[in-house]
Amino acid sequence: MSRTVADVVVGAAERSIAHGRSLRAPGGELRRRPAVSIAIAKTQRRQCGAVADDVMRSLESVKGRIVPAGLDIAVTRN
């Protein structure tokens, strides 16, 4: 017995701003920009500060490689 469990499409989805952040433009107006959020949690054996420091170092090391140049990285909670 065969069942369809998913539709797979190759290509990009239409651009929408379902998640974003507002930035103040030089003229003072607010502009909404698309954003991606990543949540990272520590394990019981790690200190919060050590995890945060490791994550920040990792982010710096991927700028311009995995994270394209010109893309902003903003920490919203630490």
DSSP file (Angstrom, degrees, kcal/mol; ACC not computed):
  #  RESIDUE AA STRUCTURE BP1 BP2  ACC     N-H-->O    O-->H-N    N-H-->O    O-->H-N    TCO  KAPPA ALPHA  PHI   PSI    X-CA   Y-CA   Z-CA
    1    1 A M              0   0    0      0, 0.0     2,-0.4     0, 0.0     0, 0.0   0.000 360.0 360.0 360.0 126.2    0.0    0.0    0.0
    2    2 A S        -     0   0    0      2,-0.0     2,-0.4     0, 0.0     0, 0.0  -0.876 360.0-177.9-109.5 135.3    1.5    3.3   -1.1
    3    3 A R        -     0   0    0     -2,-0.4     2,-0.5     0, 0.0     0, 0.0  -0.975  28.1-123.0-129.8 145.7    0.6    6.7    0.5
    4    4 A T        +     0   0    0     -2,-0.4     3,-0.1     1,-0.1    -2,-0.0  -0.769  31.1 171.1 -84.3 126.2    1.8   10.2   -0.3
    5    5 A V        +     0   0    0     -2,-0.5     2,-0.3     1,-0.3    -1,-0.1   0.553  60.7   8.0-112.0 -12.4    3.4   11.7    2.8
    6    6 A A        -     0   0    0      2,-0.0     2,-0.5     0, 0.0    -1,-0.3  -0.990  56.9-130.0-162.7 155.7    4.9   14.9    1.3
    7    7 A D        -     0   0    0     -2,-0.3     2,-0.5    -3,-0.1    -3,-0.0  -0.972  28.0-158.2-108.0 125.5    5.1   17.2   -1.7
    8    8 A V        -     0   0    0     -2,-0.5     2,-0.4     2,-0.0    -2,-0.0  -0.910  10.4-176.7-110.0 129.3    8.7   18.0   -2.6
    9    9 A V        -     0   0    0     -2,-0.5     2,-0.6     2,-0.1    -2,-0.0  -0.990  19.2-141.4-126.2 130.3    9.5   21.1   -4.6
   10   10 A V        +     0   0    0     -2,-0.4     2,-0.2     2,-0.0    -2,-0.0  -0.809  66.3  47.7 -91.3 123.8   12.9   22.1   -5.8
   11   11 A G  S    S-     0   0    0     -2,-0.6     2,-0.3     2,-0.0    -2,-0.1  -0.755  91.1 -53.5 136.9 176.5   13.4   25.9   -5.6
   12   12 A A        -     0   0    0     -2,-0.2     2,-0.1     1,-0.1     3,-0.1  -0.610  48.4-122.0 -89.4 146.0   12.9   28.8   -3.3
   13   13 A A        -     0   0    0     -2,-0.3    -1,-0.1     1,-0.1     3,-0.1  -0.389  45.7 -79.5 -75.8 161.8    9.6   29.6   -1.7
   14   14 A E        -     0   0    0      1,-0.1     2,-0.3    -2,-0.1    -1,-0.1  -0.382  56.5-104.3 -60.3 141.1    8.0   33.0   -2.3
   15   15 A R        +     0   0    0     -3,-0.1     2,-0.3     2,-0.0    -1,-0.1  -0.515  52.6 159.2 -73.5 128.9    9.6   35.6   -0.2
   16   16 A S        -     0   0    0     -2,-0.3     2,-1.0    -3,-0.1     3,-0.3  -0.982  42.2-127.6-144.3 155.2    7.6   36.7    2.8
   17   17 A I        +     0   0    0     -2,-0.3     3,-0.2     1,-0.2    -2,-0.0  -0.734  47.7 145.5-106.1  83.7    8.4   38.3    6.1
   18   18 A A  S    S+     0   0    0     -2,-1.0     2,-0.4     1,-0.3    -1,-0.2   0.775  77.4  27.0 -84.7 -29.7    6.9   36.0    8.6
   19   19 A H  S    S+     0   0    0     -3,-0.3    16,-2.1    16,-0.2    -1,-0.3  -0.999  84.4 134.4-133.3 129.7    9.7   36.7   11.1
   20   20 A G  E     -A   34   0A   0     -2,-0.4     2,-0.3    14,-0.3    12,-0.1  -0.935  40.4-123.7-159.4-179.1   11.6   39.8   11.1
   21   21 A R  E     -A   33   0A   0     12,-2.2    12,-2.7    -2,-0.3     2,-0.5  -0.981  24.1-122.6-137.5 151.4   13.1   42.7   13.0
   22   22 A S  E     -A   32   0A   0     -2,-0.3     2,-0.4    10,-0.2    10,-0.2  -0.798  26.3-170.7 -97.5 133.6   12.6   46.4   12.7
   23   23 A L  E     -A   31   0A   0      8,-2.9     8,-3.0    -2,-0.5     2,-0.6  -0.940  25.4-118.9-122.0 144.6   15.7   48.6   12.2
   24   24 A R  E     -A   30   0A   0     -2,-0.4     6,-0.2     6,-0.2     5,-0.1  -0.733  29.8-142.9 -84.7 123.0   15.9   52.4   12.3
   25   25 A A    >   -     0   0    0      4,-3.2     3,-2.5    -2,-0.6    -1,-0.0  -0.356  30.5 -98.9 -78.3 163.1   16.9   53.8    8.9
   26   26 A P  T 3  S+     0   0    0      0, 0.0    -1,-0.1     0, 0.0    -2,-0.0   0.814 124.7  56.3 -54.3 -31.6   19.2   56.8    8.7
   27   27 A G  T 3  S-     0   0    0      2,-0.1     3,-0.1     1,-0.1    -3,-0.0   0.511 121.6-106.8 -79.5  -3.8   16.2   59.1    8.2
   28   28 A G  S <  S+     0   0    0     -3,-2.5     2,-0.1     1,-0.3    -1,-0.1   0.188  78.7 125.4 101.9 -16.7   14.6   57.8   11.4
   29   29 A E        -     0   0    0     -5,-0.1    -4,-3.2     1,-0.1     2,-0.4  -0.403  62.5-113.9 -76.8 155.1   11.9   55.6    9.9
   30   30 A L  E     -A   24   0A   0     -6,-0.2     2,-0.4    -3,-0.1    -6,-0.2  -0.725  28.6-166.2 -88.4 135.3   11.5   52.0   10.9
   31   31 A R  E     -A   23   0A   0     -8,-3.0    -8,-2.9    -2,-0.4     2,-0.5  -0.984  14.3-137.4-122.1 132.6   12.2   49.4    8.3
   32   32 A R  E     -A   22   0A   0     -2,-0.4   -10,-0.2   -10,-0.2   -12,-0.0  -0.757  23.7-173.6 -90.1 131.1   11.2   45.7    8.7
   33   33 A R  E     -A   21   0A   0    -12,-2.7   -12,-2.2    -2,-0.5    -2,-0.0  -0.941  29.7-102.3-124.0 145.7   13.8   43.2    7.5
   34   34 A P  E     -A   20   0A   0      0, 0.0     2,-0.3     0, 0.0   -14,-0.3  -0.283  44.1-172.7 -62.3 151.8   13.5   39.4    7.3
   35   35 A A        -     0   0    0    -16,-2.1     2,-0.4   -15,-0.0   -16,-0.2  -0.976  22.5-146.2-145.4 157.6   15.2   37.5   10.0
   36   36 A V        -     0   0    0     -2,-0.3     2,-0.4     2,-0.0   -16,-0.0  -0.996  18.7-152.1-122.8 130.8   16.1   34.0   11.0
   37   37 A S        -     0   0    0     -2,-0.4     2,-0.4     2,-0.0    -2,-0.0  -0.853   9.2-171.0-105.9 140.4   16.1   33.0   14.7
   38   38 A I        -     0   0    0     -2,-0.4     2,-0.5     2,-0.0    -2,-0.0  -0.996   6.5-159.3-128.5 126.4   18.3   30.3   16.2
   39   39 A A        -     0   0    0     -2,-0.4     2,-0.4     2,-0.0    -2,-0.0  -0.906   7.9-170.6-106.8 132.4   17.8   29.1   19.8
   40   40 A I        -     0   0    0     -2,-0.5     2,-0.4     0, 0.0    -2,-0.0  -0.983   1.8-166.6-124.8 131.2   20.7   27.3   21.5
   41   41 A A        -     0   0    0     -2,-0.4     2,-0.1    10,-0.0    -2,-0.0  -0.900  16.1-126.9-119.2 147.2   20.4   25.6   24.8
   42   42 A K        -     0   0    0     -2,-0.4     2,-0.2     1,-0.1     6,-0.1  -0.467  20.3-121.3 -85.7 160.3   23.1   24.3   27.1
   43   43 A T    >   -     0   0    0     -2,-0.1     3,-1.4     4,-0.1    -1,-0.1  -0.490  35.3 -99.7 -90.0 171.4   23.3   20.8   28.5
   44   44 A Q  T 3  S+     0   0    0      1,-0.3    -1,-0.1    -2,-0.2    -2,-0.0   0.783 119.8  55.1 -63.1 -26.9   23.4   20.2   32.3
   45   45 A R  T 3  S+     0   0    0      2,-0.1     2,-0.3     0, 0.0    -1,-0.3   0.456  95.4  78.8 -90.4   0.5   27.1   19.9   32.4
   46   46 A R  S <  S-     0   0    0     -3,-1.4     2,-0.3     4,-0.0    -4,-0.1  -0.837  77.1-122.4-111.9 147.7   28.0   23.2   30.7
   47   47 A Q     >  -     0   0    0     -2,-0.3     4,-2.1     1,-0.1     5,-0.2  -0.649  22.6-126.7 -81.8 141.0   28.1   26.7   32.2
   48   48 A C  H  > S+     0   0    0     -2,-0.3     4,-2.6     1,-0.2     5,-0.2   0.905 109.1  52.1 -54.7 -45.2   25.8   29.2   30.5
   49   49 A G  H  > S+     0   0    0      1,-0.2     4,-2.5     2,-0.2    -1,-0.2   0.884 108.3  50.5 -62.1 -39.1   28.7   31.7   30.0
   50   50 A A  H  > S+     0   0    0      2,-0.2     4,-2.3     1,-0.2    -1,-0.2   0.901 111.2  48.4 -65.9 -40.9   30.9   29.0   28.4
   51   51 A V  H  X S+     0   0    0     -4,-2.1     4,-2.5     2,-0.2    -2,-0.2   0.938 112.3  48.8 -64.3 -46.3   28.2   28.0   25.9
   52   52 A A  H  X S+     0   0    0     -4,-2.6     4,-2.4     1,-0.2    -2,-0.2   0.914 111.7  49.1 -60.6 -43.9   27.5   31.7   25.0
   53   53 A D  H  X S+     0   0    0     -4,-2.5     4,-2.2     1,-0.2    -1,-0.2   0.910 111.5  49.2 -62.5 -42.7   31.2   32.4   24.5
   54   54 A D  H  X S+     0   0    0     -4,-2.3     4,-2.3     2,-0.2    -2,-0.2   0.905 111.3  49.5 -62.9 -42.3   31.6   29.3   22.3
   55   55 A V  H  X S+     0   0    0     -4,-2.5     4,-2.5     2,-0.2    -2,-0.2   0.926 110.8  49.4 -63.8 -44.9   28.5   30.2   20.2
   56   56 A M  H  X S+     0   0    0     -4,-2.4     4,-2.1     1,-0.2    -2,-0.2   0.902 111.6  49.0 -63.3 -41.2   29.8   33.8   19.7
   57   57 A R  H  X S+     0   0    0     -4,-2.2     4,-1.9     1,-0.2    -1,-0.2   0.905 111.4  50.4 -63.1 -41.1   33.2   32.5   18.6
   58   58 A S  H  X S+     0   0    0     -4,-2.3     4,-1.0     1,-0.2    -2,-0.2   0.907 108.2  52.0 -64.5 -41.6   31.6   30.1   16.2
   59   59 A L  H >X S+     0   0    0     -4,-2.5     4,-0.8     1,-0.2     3,-0.7   0.922 109.1  50.3 -60.6 -43.8   29.5   32.9   14.7
   60   60 A E  H >< S+     0   0    0     -4,-2.1     3,-0.6     1,-0.2    -1,-0.2   0.879 107.5  54.5 -61.4 -37.2   32.6   35.0   14.1
   61   61 A S  H 3< S+     0   0    0     -4,-1.9    -1,-0.2     1,-0.2    -2,-0.2   0.700 108.7  47.4 -73.8 -18.1   34.3   32.1   12.4
   62   62 A V  H XX>S+     0   0    0     -4,-1.0     3,-2.1    -3,-0.7     5,-2.0   0.525  79.7 118.4-100.2  -6.9   31.5   31.5    9.8
   63   63 A K  B <<5S+b   67   0B   0     -4,-0.8     6,-0.1    -3,-0.6    -3,-0.0  -0.400  86.4  12.3 -61.1 131.2   31.0   35.1    8.8
   64   64 A G  T 345S+     0   0    0      3,-2.8    -1,-0.3     1,-0.1     5,-0.3   0.332 130.8  55.3  83.6  -8.2   31.8   35.4    5.1
   65   65 A R  T <45S+     0   0    0     -3,-2.1    -2,-0.2     2,-0.3    -1,-0.1   0.659 126.6   3.2-115.4 -75.4   31.8   31.6    4.6
   66   66 A I  T  <5S+     0   0    0     -4,-1.0    -3,-0.2     1,-0.2    -4,-0.1   0.886 134.3  53.0 -81.6 -42.7   28.5   30.0    5.8
   67   67 A V  B   <S-b   63   0B   0     -5,-2.0    -3,-2.8    -8,-0.1    -2,-0.3  -0.859 102.6-119.3 -91.7 115.5   26.9   33.3    6.7
   68   68 A P    >   -     0   0    0      0, 0.0     3,-1.8     0, 0.0    -3,-0.1  -0.158  30.9 -96.1 -58.5 147.1   27.2   35.5    3.5
   69   69 A A  T 3  S+     0   0    0     -5,-0.3     3,-0.1     1,-0.2    -6,-0.0  -0.331 111.7  32.1 -58.4 141.6   29.1   38.7    3.7
   70   70 A G  T 3  S+     0   0    0      1,-0.3     2,-0.5    -3,-0.1    -1,-0.2   0.306  87.8 122.2  90.7  -9.3   26.9   41.7    4.3
   71   71 A L    <   -     0   0    0     -3,-1.8    -1,-0.3    -4,-0.1     2,-0.3  -0.747  60.7-129.3 -87.5 131.2   24.4   39.7    6.3
   72   72 A D        -     0   0    0     -2,-0.5     2,-0.5    -3,-0.1    -1,-0.0  -0.575  14.9-159.7 -81.4 140.2   23.8   41.1    9.8
   73   73 A I        -     0   0    0     -2,-0.3     2,-0.4    -6,-0.0   -10,-0.0  -0.989  15.0-179.8-116.2 123.0   24.1   38.8   12.9
   74   74 A A        -     0   0    0     -2,-0.5     2,-0.7     0, 0.0    -2,-0.0  -0.987  23.3-143.2-127.3 129.0   22.4   40.2   16.0
   75   75 A V        +     0   0    0     -2,-0.4     3,-0.1     1,-0.2    -2,-0.0  -0.813  20.4 176.9 -87.9 118.5   22.2   38.6   19.4
   76   76 A T        +     0   0    0     -2,-0.7     2,-0.3     1,-0.3    -1,-0.2   0.704  68.8  17.4 -97.5 -22.7   18.7   39.4   20.7
   77   77 A R              0   0    0      1,-0.1    -1,-0.3     0, 0.0     0, 0.0  -0.983 360.0 360.0-148.1 139.0   19.0   37.4   24.0
   78   78 A N              0   0    0     -2,-0.3   -26,-0.1    -3,-0.1    -1,-0.1   0.290 360.0 360.0-142.7 360.0   22.0   36.1   25.8
